[in-house]
Amino acid sequence: MVEKMTKKKLYVLHGYTSNRNANWFPWLKQQVEEKMKKQVKVLQLPNADHPKPAEWDQTCSRKISSENGITLVGHSLGCIEALRFLSQHEIKDVNLVLVSGFDEKLHTLPELAEFTEPSINYAEVLPKLKRVVVISALDDDIVPYEYSETLARHLHAKFILMPEGKHFIDAYGTVKLPVVYQELAAMLA
């Protein structure tokens, strides 16, 4: 008997200068689909080398079903985009896993400031959430962990600080990220 994928979708949002086939995204898609029998859609966001908030917002609005109970996994700039999506849609019971995320202007990447302006209205976003976890690495030199820790505080979320992993990108050798799968498994059990 062939097992069917469950209906509630899981979406992965990549970050700045990235794409849907980079980093640990293909590995996560395979793990979740094979082991958890959940459909995963890894989005390709436009112009990742020169991202524009309006273009990313429009793409997410077109590609992400705004049904209750979805799960969003964001990496880096994909985290703030996930929050922007939530702020723009009437949706509830959303699960979030945010890796190396931020919600304020980064001193390391000031060119992404447009994504954080205006700032996220957490009074509006928090009631839409079911479970949230934020993951960072102590040695992240692109989005220093303090930004992710602040994001976790704003979301009243579980915060996991890995002792190493940098920005969790393939340029640093990260093509699998078991902590994300483990958190999703616990969250969606």
C-alpha positions, 0 to 999 in steps of 0.5 A: 500500500502506498502511503499518501502525503498529508495535506498540510504543506511545509514551505521552505524559504531560502535566503539572500544570494541563495536558491531552492537547490542550495544548502540543506534544503534538498536534504530537508525536503527528502527527509520530510517527504520520505520519513514524515510523509509531508509535502514540501515545497522549496520556493525559488524567490526572485532576484536573490542576489538583489532581492526586493521585498515587494517581489518576494512578498508577491512570490510568497503570496502566489506560491504559499497557500494561506490555509491554517496549519501550514509550516514555514521554514526560513533561512536567513532572509527567508525568516523575515520573509516568512514573518512578512507573509504572516503579517500580510495574510489571515492565517492561524496555527502556523508552525515556524522553524527559523534558521539564522534569522533576524528581524532588524537591520543587520550591521553585516548586511545593511543592503537588506534593511528594506526587508525590516522596514516597517518592523514586524507587528508582533501583536498581529503575528503572534496570535497566528502562530502555533509552534516556533523555534529559532536556530542559530550558531555561536559562530555565525559570522553573517547573521550573528546569533544575537540577532536570532536570539532577539528574533526568538524573544520577539516570537516567544520562541524556543531558541537553539544555539548550536556551538558551531555551524556558522551560517548553515550554508553549503559554502561552509559545508552544511548540506544536512541540518538534522536539528531542523528535521528533529524540530519539525518531527517534534513539532508536527508529531 
